Amino acid sequence: QVQLMESGGGLVQAGGSLRLSCAASGSIFSINAMGWYRQVPGKQRELCAAFTSGGNTNYGDSVKGRFTISRDNAKNTVYLQMNSLKPEDTAVYYCNEHITSYAGMRTRDYWGQGTQVTVSS
């Protein structure tokens, strides 16, 4: 089994900061890409930040300069540091990882359970 466990969401005031974590566990052979997405009711899930399979970073336009993605390869964990938070950042945040597992050496996307981030004005 491969599972992603998210943590770090909560309620903060505008201008504050939060750090989200997503830890992958299980029979992992390799993690080829990882990223953070967010979704609010009535809207498509959108990219916040990601590491590509080539090791480069991509950021959504709405979070550039405020959010930073990082990782700890030894812990199979990806982080999202969110600074200068705005009410419009309120959403459910999901981590995503493209993982090859030892079980049959299968590769597919895995999603975290989602963590709520609420920014008050």
C-alpha positions as CSV (number, residue, x, y, z in Angstrom):
1,Q,0.0,0.0,0.0
2,V,1.0,3.6,-0.7
3,Q,-0.7,6.4,1.3
4,L,-0.3,10.2,1.5
5,M,-1.0,11.9,4.8
6,E,-1.5,15.6,4.9
7,S,-1.2,17.9,7.9
8,G,-0.8,21.6,8.8
9,G,-4.1,23.2,7.7
10,G,-6.0,25.5,10.0
11,L,-7.5,29.0,10.5
12,V,-5.2,32.0,10.2
13,Q,-5.6,35.7,9.8
14,A,-4.9,37.5,6.6
15,G,-1.1,38.2,6.3
16,G,-0.3,35.1,8.4
17,S,1.6,31.9,7.4
18,L,1.0,28.2,7.4
19,R,3.1,25.2,6.5
20,L,1.5,22.2,5.0
21,S,3.2,18.7,5.0
22,C,2.5,15.6,3.0
23,A,4.2,12.4,3.9
24,A,4.2,9.4,1.7
25,S,4.4,5.9,3.1
26,G,4.3,2.3,1.9
27,S,6.1,0.2,-0.7
28,I,7.6,3.1,-2.6
29,F,10.2,2.5,-5.3
30,S,10.4,6.1,-6.5
31,I,8.5,9.4,-6.4
32,N,8.7,11.0,-9.8
33,A,6.8,14.2,-9.2
34,M,5.0,15.9,-6.4
35,G,2.9,19.0,-5.9
36,W,0.1,20.9,-4.1
37,Y,-3.3,21.8,-5.5
38,R,-6.3,23.5,-4.0
39,Q,-10.0,23.6,-4.7
40,V,-13.0,25.7,-3.6
41,P,-16.6,24.9,-4.3
42,G,-17.7,25.7,-7.9
43,K,-14.1,25.9,-9.2
44,Q,-11.7,23.6,-10.8
45,R,-8.8,22.2,-8.8
46,E,-5.8,24.5,-9.5
47,L,-2.1,24.1,-9.2
48,C,-0.3,25.9,-6.4
49,A,3.2,24.5,-6.7
50,A,4.9,21.4,-8.0
51,F,8.2,19.6,-8.5
52,T,8.3,18.2,-12.0
53,S,9.8,14.8,-12.9
54,G,12.9,16.8,-14.0
55,G,13.3,18.5,-10.7
56,N,12.1,21.9,-11.7
57,T,9.4,23.9,-9.9
58,N,6.2,25.3,-11.2
59,Y,4.0,27.8,-9.4
60,G,0.5,28.9,-10.0
61,D,0.2,32.6,-10.9
62,S,-2.0,33.4,-7.9
63,V,0.6,32.2,-5.4
64,K,3.9,33.2,-7.0
65,G,6.1,35.0,-4.6
66,R,4.1,33.9,-1.6
67,F,4.2,30.1,-1.5
68,T,7.3,27.9,-1.6
69,I,7.4,24.2,-2.2
70,S,10.2,22.1,-0.7
71,R,10.9,18.4,0.1
72,D,12.7,16.1,2.3
73,N,13.6,13.0,0.2
74,A,14.7,10.9,3.1
75,K,11.3,11.3,4.7
76,N,9.3,11.1,1.5
77,T,7.7,14.4,2.5
78,V,6.8,17.5,0.5
79,Y,6.0,20.8,2.2
80,L,4.2,24.0,1.2
81,Q,5.2,27.1,3.0
82,M,2.4,29.7,2.6
83,N,3.2,33.3,3.5
84,S,1.2,36.6,3.2
85,L,-2.0,34.6,3.2
86,K,-5.1,36.2,1.7
87,P,-8.8,35.4,2.2
88,E,-8.9,34.2,-1.4
89,D,-6.4,31.5,-0.4
90,T,-9.2,29.8,1.5
91,A,-9.6,26.3,0.1
92,V,-9.0,22.6,0.6
93,Y,-5.4,21.8,-0.2
94,Y,-4.4,18.5,-1.7
95,C,-1.0,17.0,-2.2
96,N,-0.3,14.9,-5.2
97,E,2.5,12.5,-5.9
98,H,3.4,10.4,-9.0
99,I,4.7,7.2,-7.4
100,T,6.1,3.9,-8.6
101,S,5.4,1.2,-6.0
102,Y,7.3,-2.1,-5.5
103,A,4.0,-3.9,-6.0
104,G,4.2,-4.8,-9.6
105,M,6.3,-1.7,-10.2
106,R,3.2,0.2,-11.0
107,T,3.2,3.9,-11.4
108,R,0.2,6.2,-10.8
109,D,-0.9,9.4,-9.1
110,Y,-1.7,9.4,-5.4
111,W,-3.7,12.1,-3.7
112,G,-3.8,13.2,0.0
113,Q,-7.0,13.4,1.9
114,G,-7.1,17.2,1.7
115,T,-6.6,19.7,4.5
116,Q,-8.7,22.8,5.0
117,V,-7.0,26.2,5.0
118,T,-9.2,29.2,6.1
119,V,-7.9,32.7,6.0
120,S,-10.0,35.3,7.8
121,S,-10.1,39.0,6.9
